[in-house]
Amino acid sequence: MNRLIVGLFALATVALAAPLDNTTPIPILRQAQDGPNPDGSYSWSYETGNGIQAQEQGYVENPGTDAEGMSVQGGYSYTGEDGVPIQITYIANKDGFQPQGAHIPTPPPIPAEILQALEYIAAHPEENDIDAPKQPYN
């Protein structure tokens, strides 16, 4: 019995000590960078040996004003574990991060009844005024 336990521990030790082959470095095939420049603009891009590609460009919008802020556009692509190519493009600015891609889920359409109710509400703002004096029911 002791020999069996010692044998199982030895087998487990050998299995755990076996090197994993997922530590192979992935080469960078292409890489470019410009900036940051004095005006705040920049750009970068890269491509790796396993098919990952990414790029981004940015600049300062409305410099020197109260509305000053960064505006960025870019994208990236890779192949998913299921073999399906994934491609994302994006814009990031005062309106937030706005990604686009074929695989990004989209919300279901708004039901016709809800759209009709919203149109009615927009067409009758006087009925939505909570500060208006209420008319008594007759």
N, C-alpha and C positions, 0 to 999 in steps of 0.2 A: 504494500500500500504506500509506504514512504517513497519507494522508487517511482511509483506512478505520479505522486505529487511533485517530486523533484523534477521528473521528466516534463510535466506540464508547465512548471515554472520556467524551465530551461527553454522550452518551445516558445512560450509567451515572450521571454526576454529576447530571443532571436528575432521574433516577428516584430517587436517594437523597435528593435535596433536597426531594422532594414531601412536603407535610405529611400526616401521618396523622390521620385523623378520630376516633381513639379517645381523644383527650385532652379531650373535652367533659366538664365537671364534671357529676356526678350530684347532683340536688338532694336535700336532706334535707326530707322532708315533715312529719315529726313527730319530736320529741325531748323526752324528759323525764328528769330526774335528781333523786333525793332522797338526800341523805347524801354522805359517811358521817356518820351520826348518832353522838351520844355513846355510845350503847349498842352501836355497831359495825354496826348495820343500814344497809342501803342498797338502792336500786333504781334501775334505769335502763331505758330503752327507746328505740327509734328505728325509723323507717321511711324508706326512700329511694325516689326516683323510679323506680328500676328494679325495684322489688318486693321488695327485701331488708327483712326485719323481724327484730328481735332484742329480747329483754328478759331481765332477770335481777333476782333479789331475793336478798339475803343477810342473815344474822344470826349472832350468836355463840351457839353451843350451850354449855350448862353453864358460864356465865361464872364466873370466880373459882375454878374447880376444876382438878384435874389433867387432867380430860377436856375442858377448854375447847378449842373449835375452831370454825372457820367452817362454816356450812351454807349452801349456795347451790342455787337452782333457777332454771332459765331455759329458753330455747329460741330458735331462729332458723329462718327459712325463706327460701328463694330458689328461683328457677327455674334448673335446670341448662341447660347448653349444648344438650342434646337436647330441651329444652322440658318436661321432667318436673319437677313441683314437688318440692322437697326440704324436709322438715320434721323438725327435731331438737328433742327436749326432753331435758333433762338434770338430774341432781342431782349435786352434788359435796359430799362431807362426809368424815368420818373413814374411810368405806369406799371413798373414791376417786371418780373421775369415772365416772358411769354414764349414758351417752347411750342414747336410745331413738329409733328411727325406722324406718319401713317399709323403707328401702333399705339399712340397716346389715346386713351379712352376719351370719348366725348359724351356729354350728358344726353339723355334722351330728349326728344323734342317736347316742347311745352304743349300740353293738350289744348285743343281748339277752344274748349270752354273757358279755360284759364286766360287764353289770349283774348277772347271776347270780353271777359270781365275786366281785364287790364285796359283794353281799348275804351270800355264804357267809363271806367274811373278817370282815365285821361281826358275824355271828352266832357266830363261833368265835374270840374274841380270845385264848383260851388257846394256840392254835396259833401265834399271832403273837408271843408273848413270847420275845424273843431271849435274855433273861437266865435263862430257866427251864432247869433241868438237862435235858439231852438223854437220852432213853431209848435204851438200846442196841437194835439190831435183833436179833430172835430168829430 
